[in-house]
Amino acid sequence: MAYWLFKTEPSTFSLEDLKNRPGMTEHWDGVRNYQARNFLRDRIKAGDGVLIYHSSIPEPAVAGIAEVVREGYPDFTALDPESKYFDPKSSPEKPIWYMVDVRYVETLQRAVTLERIKGNPLLAEMPLVKRSRLSIQPVTPEEWQIILSMGRA
């Protein structure tokens, strides 16, 4: 089992939106960065844990937890000319972009803000702290446990 941090703008898609989907499950589409795409396509597996991180808000924070329920498959939004994620270079025969399906697990009792994460020396090596702009980031088991304990306290 691996752990990940998925960034999302809550005005576009929030943890609450995930919770309100049928089966509390939704595909994670629209990722348009090659390194993040490679994580989705090659490394993220069913059963992996996901920290849902709300970004582009006054106080960015880990809001809760999801679980990967379907491994990487071609992102169909890249094929839809009406989608904001359309990519004319992608095709069914040669997909460029991938997505996974995630299911809501839990809303943290207390959001774990970026400020709190940066203030914890045990989290200093997280890509998030090192200013990574990637929307999909790996999280170590130790970092996962620390963030969960911060959010459940």
Protein Blocks (a to p, Z undefined) as FASTA:
>chain_A
ZZddddddfklocfklmmmpghiiacdehiacfklmmmmmmmmcghiacddddehifbdc
dfbdcddfbdcdddfklmmmkbmkbcfkbcfklcfbdcdddddfbdcfbdcdfklmmmpm
klmmgmklnopabfbdcddfklmmmmmmmmmZZ
